[in-house]
Amino acid sequence: MGVEEARNVVLEVAKPPAKMISFYSGPFLSLSVGDTIREDNYKLYLRATSLRVYGRYKYDIPFKDLSPRQVGPHVDLFDRFNAFGSGQVLQVDDRGFANLPDHQYFDGIEEARARRLVDALSVLKNAVPQLATDEEVLFHEAARAYRASNPKSQLPEAARRFKVQAEGAVHDKDYGAAAEFYGQAIGVAPWWPEGHFNRALVLSNTGDYELAIVEMKRYLELMPDAQDARAAQDKVYEWEPKVK
């Protein structure tokens, strides 16, 4: 199974009324929270450290903790549940992003699709290091070409579309969506300095300081002599202690 097929398999999970179920376990309390997932506009973003899925709610599934396995008609995402430890109830913040608890799984999937989902999640997790390396190489090449160019390239119309959508999301204080729109703009024009700078800022507003640092460093690589280079580097220093 290739990366693109794996993405499509995960996307397909949203179409039947599958449930993503979370368990909380504390010293004297155990409960579960279920959410039926059924969205036509379900999206999946493959990120450097996690899989981001948009359904009724938005979930970040960290690759470092992802250990998918099929158990009957459901798929366990994490195999680290401790019945005597402490956990966390699935909570959705004001941006619609959910923090994942100690134990979570997809339920209500027929077994054949459950097996394919496990395979797909494993493919995506294993592909991330190489995809991230390829992206880094492409960015450095684009940065070298941008610094050497005179005059600088104009932002393509396709990237401008995402830029405008990102600015609208910022206006609505939907920083998660803004980060994704800026990410799509950068996908079209990886040499766009302001896109990296603005994405770094909105990512910091979502608490994703690790990726915010990556984007701010890319801005500095593109614009080492920018008037705000000192302030941009100071932002990196400010965010470093906040990386979990």
C-alpha positions as CSV (number, residue, x, y, z in Angstrom):
1,M,0.0,0.0,0.0
2,G,1.4,3.4,-1.0
3,V,1.1,6.7,0.8
4,E,-1.7,8.1,-1.4
5,E,-3.7,4.9,-1.1
6,A,-3.2,4.9,2.7
7,R,-4.5,8.5,2.9
8,N,-7.6,7.5,1.0
9,V,-8.2,4.5,3.3
10,V,-8.1,6.8,6.3
11,L,-10.4,9.3,4.6
12,E,-12.9,6.5,3.8
13,V,-13.3,5.7,7.5
14,A,-15.2,8.9,7.9
15,K,-18.0,7.9,5.6
16,P,-19.7,5.1,7.5
17,P,-21.0,6.0,11.0
18,A,-17.8,4.8,12.8
19,K,-17.1,5.9,16.3
20,M,-14.0,7.3,17.8
21,I,-14.1,6.3,21.4
22,S,-11.9,7.5,24.3
23,F,-11.4,6.0,27.7
24,Y,-10.5,7.8,30.9
25,S,-9.1,5.9,33.9
26,G,-8.4,7.5,37.2
27,P,-7.9,6.1,40.7
28,F,-11.6,6.0,41.4
29,L,-13.2,6.8,38.0
30,S,-13.7,5.2,34.6
31,L,-15.9,6.4,31.8
32,S,-16.0,6.6,28.1
33,V,-16.8,9.3,25.5
34,G,-18.0,8.4,22.0
35,D,-18.4,10.6,19.0
36,T,-20.0,9.5,15.8
37,I,-17.8,10.5,12.8
38,R,-19.7,11.1,9.6
39,E,-18.6,14.0,7.5
40,D,-18.7,14.6,3.7
41,N,-15.9,17.2,3.9
42,Y,-13.5,15.0,5.9
43,K,-9.9,15.9,5.4
44,L,-6.5,14.5,6.4
45,Y,-3.2,16.3,6.6
46,L,0.0,14.4,6.9
47,R,2.3,16.5,9.1
48,A,5.9,16.0,10.3
49,T,4.9,14.7,13.8
50,S,1.2,13.8,13.5
51,L,-1.7,12.9,11.4
52,R,-4.3,15.7,11.5
53,V,-7.9,14.6,10.7
54,Y,-10.9,16.9,10.2
55,G,-14.3,15.5,10.9
56,R,-17.0,16.8,13.2
57,Y,-14.1,17.5,15.5
58,K,-10.4,17.9,14.6
59,Y,-7.9,15.4,15.9
60,D,-4.1,15.4,16.0
61,I,-2.9,11.8,16.2
62,P,0.9,11.9,17.2
63,F,3.0,9.4,15.2
64,K,5.3,8.8,18.2
65,D,2.4,7.3,20.1
66,L,0.5,5.7,17.2
67,S,0.5,1.9,17.5
68,P,-2.5,0.8,15.5
69,R,-3.8,-2.7,15.8
70,Q,-7.1,-4.5,15.0
71,V,-9.0,-5.9,18.0
72,G,-12.2,-7.5,16.6
73,P,-14.4,-4.9,14.8
74,H,-12.4,-1.9,16.1
75,V,-9.0,-0.4,15.7
76,D,-6.9,0.6,18.7
77,L,-4.8,3.7,17.9
78,F,-2.6,3.6,21.0
79,D,-1.5,0.5,22.9
80,R,-0.5,2.3,26.1
81,F,-3.7,2.1,28.3
82,N,-3.0,1.7,32.0
83,A,-6.1,0.7,34.0
84,F,-4.4,1.9,37.2
85,G,-2.9,5.0,35.9
86,S,-4.4,8.4,35.0
87,G,-5.9,9.5,31.8
88,Q,-7.7,12.3,30.2
89,V,-11.2,12.7,28.9
90,L,-11.5,13.6,25.3
91,Q,-11.8,17.4,25.2
92,V,-12.3,19.8,22.3
93,D,-10.9,23.3,22.7
94,D,-12.3,26.5,21.4
95,R,-10.5,25.9,18.0
96,G,-12.2,22.5,17.7
97,F,-9.0,20.5,18.2
98,A,-9.1,17.5,20.5
99,N,-6.3,16.4,22.8
100,L,-6.1,12.6,22.7
101,P,-6.4,10.5,25.8
102,D,-4.5,7.5,26.9
103,H,-6.6,5.0,25.0
104,Q,-8.6,5.6,21.9
105,Y,-10.0,3.5,19.1
106,F,-12.3,3.6,16.1
107,D,-15.3,1.4,16.5
108,G,-18.2,0.3,14.2
109,I,-15.9,-0.7,11.3
110,E,-16.3,-4.0,9.6
111,E,-13.2,-6.2,10.1
112,A,-11.9,-6.1,6.5
113,R,-11.8,-2.3,6.6
114,A,-10.4,-2.3,10.1
115,R,-7.5,-4.3,8.8
116,R,-6.9,-1.9,6.0
117,L,-7.1,1.0,8.4
118,V,-4.4,-0.5,10.5
119,D,-2.2,-1.1,7.5
120,A,-2.9,2.5,6.2
121,L,-2.0,4.1,9.5
122,S,1.2,2.1,9.7
123,V,2.2,3.1,6.1
124,L,1.6,6.8,6.9
125,K,3.6,6.6,10.2
126,N,6.5,4.9,8.5
127,A,6.5,7.2,5.5
128,V,6.8,10.4,7.5
129,P,10.6,10.4,8.1
130,Q,11.3,10.1,4.3
131,L,8.6,12.6,3.4
132,A,9.9,15.1,5.9
133,T,13.5,14.6,4.5
134,D,12.3,15.1,0.9
135,E,10.3,18.2,1.9
136,E,13.4,19.6,3.7
137,V,15.6,19.1,0.6
138,L,13.1,20.7,-1.7
139,F,12.8,23.7,0.7
140,H,16.5,24.3,0.9
141,E,16.7,24.2,-2.9
142,A,13.8,26.7,-3.2
143,A,15.4,28.9,-0.6
144,R,18.7,29.1,-2.4
145,A,16.9,29.9,-5.7
146,Y,14.8,32.6,-3.9
147,R,17.8,34.3,-2.3
148,A,19.6,34.4,-5.7
149,S,16.7,35.7,-7.7
150,N,16.3,39.4,-8.6
151,P,13.5,40.4,-8.9
152,K,11.7,38.1,-6.5
153,S,8.9,35.9,-7.9
154,Q,5.4,37.0,-7.4
155,L,3.0,34.8,-5.4
156,P,1.1,32.5,-7.8
157,E,-2.6,32.8,-7.9
158,A,-3.2,29.4,-6.5
159,A,-1.1,30.3,-3.4
160,R,-2.8,33.7,-3.1
161,R,-6.1,31.9,-2.8
162,F,-4.9,30.0,0.2
163,K,-3.3,33.2,1.6
164,V,-6.6,35.0,1.5
165,Q,-8.4,32.0,3.1
166,A,-5.7,31.9,5.8
167,E,-6.2,35.6,6.6
168,G,-9.9,35.0,6.9
169,A,-9.3,32.2,9.3
170,V,-7.1,34.4,11.4
171,H,-9.8,37.0,11.4
172,D,-12.2,34.4,12.8
173,K,-9.5,33.3,15.3
174,D,-9.5,29.8,13.8
175,Y,-5.8,29.4,14.0
176,G,-5.7,25.7,13.2
177,A,-7.4,26.3,9.9
178,A,-5.2,29.3,9.2
179,A,-2.1,27.1,9.7
180,E,-3.4,24.6,7.3
181,F,-4.3,27.2,4.7
182,Y,-0.8,28.8,5.0
183,G,0.6,25.3,4.7
184,Q,-1.2,24.8,1.4
185,A,0.0,28.1,0.1
186,I,3.6,27.2,1.0
187,G,3.1,23.9,-0.8
188,V,2.5,25.9,-3.9
189,A,5.2,28.5,-3.2
190,P,7.7,27.1,-0.7
191,W,9.9,30.2,-1.2
192,W,7.2,32.6,0.1
193,P,8.8,34.2,3.2
194,E,5.7,35.8,4.7
195,G,3.8,32.5,4.5
196,H,6.4,30.8,6.7
197,F,6.5,33.7,9.1
198,N,2.7,34.0,9.4
199,R,2.3,30.2,9.7
200,A,4.8,30.2,12.5
201,L,2.8,32.7,14.4
202,V,-0.6,31.0,14.0
203,L,1.0,27.6,14.9
204,S,2.2,29.1,18.1
205,N,-1.4,30.1,18.8
206,T,-2.4,26.4,18.5
207,G,0.4,25.3,20.9
208,D,2.3,23.6,18.1
209,Y,5.6,25.2,19.0
210,E,7.8,22.5,17.4
211,L,6.4,23.2,14.0
212,A,6.2,26.9,14.7
213,I,10.0,26.9,15.2
214,V,10.6,25.0,11.9
215,E,8.6,27.6,10.0
216,M,10.3,30.6,11.7
217,K,13.7,29.1,10.9
218,R,12.6,28.7,7.3
219,Y,11.6,32.3,7.2
220,L,15.0,33.3,8.5
221,E,16.7,31.1,5.9
222,L,14.7,32.9,3.1
223,M,15.2,36.3,4.6
224,P,18.4,36.3,6.7
225,D,18.8,40.1,6.4
226,A,15.1,41.0,7.1
227,Q,14.5,44.0,9.4
228,D,12.7,41.7,11.8
229,A,15.2,38.9,11.7
230,R,16.3,39.6,15.3
231,A,12.6,39.5,16.5
232,A,12.0,36.3,14.5
233,Q,15.0,34.6,16.1
234,D,13.9,35.7,19.5
235,K,10.5,34.1,18.9
236,V,12.4,30.8,18.3
237,Y,14.2,31.2,21.6
238,E,10.8,32.0,23.3
239,W,9.2,28.9,21.9
240,E,12.0,26.4,22.5
241,P,11.2,25.8,26.2
242,K,7.5,25.3,25.3
243,V,8.2,22.3,23.0
244,K,6.8,19.2,24.7
